[in-house]
Amino acid sequence: DADVTQTPRNRITKTGKRIMLECSQTKGHDRMYWYRQDPGLGLRLIYYSFDVKDINKGEISDGYSVSRQAQAKFSLSLESAIPNQTALYFCATSETGGAKETQYFGPGTRLLVL
Amino acid sequence: DQQVKQNSPSLSVQEGRISILNCDYTNSMFDYFLWYKKYPAEGPTFLISISSIKDKNEDGRFTVFLNKSAKHLSLHIVPSQPGDSAVYFCAVYNQGGKLIFGQGTELSVKP
């Protein structure tokens, strides 16, 4: 079984709809992250959480919100989806957050906003 | 402003030859650098890293070189294999402890 799972894997929605992307991990890591990937821009950090009570904005948090329901679960919500939120979304986890941490990524959710 | 740049969106190499992927960064205070590899329909996976106290780190067919004065790092794959065909991202840790990714280079290794 995969250590970091994301649901759904693909989603098509309409402008103005609220949607939630979910991430679960079995690695026992405290730290979780949400990124989006756009062509020509690499991966950009949306939100991150260092533990259940900690939520921090990343580079591009506008239009997004998150919820850390448990150590193993970190959800990303688009309150009112817009077409420029069409992207590939990745969840990641890490153990310590130190300088030598490795981040482990889920398989991604491909989102299309019409 | 892009702090980590991979200026080649794509690279095509013959099987058995060397692949060289390049990455430039802007901040001389960055001190830890990583390469991630991504196959279609999968998330990125960690490949190799290097600390700024070194100028080279090797792991099998993969070697990362760091030139601090030029603020440049490169990933060498020797010999290249068709299974190496993927998108490669370089990434650095900023002072806030967060990863900053380059745009990615799509490597195609042809048999």
Interface residues (C-beta under 8 A of the other chain):
Chain A: V4 Y35 G40 L41 G42 L43 R44 L45 Y48 G58 F90 A92 G97 G98 A99 K100 T102 Q103 Y104 F105 G106 P107 G108
Chain B: V4 Q6 P9 D31 Y32 L34 Y36 A41 E42 G43 P44 T45 F46 S49 S51 F89 Y93 G97 K98 L99 F101 G102 Q103 G104
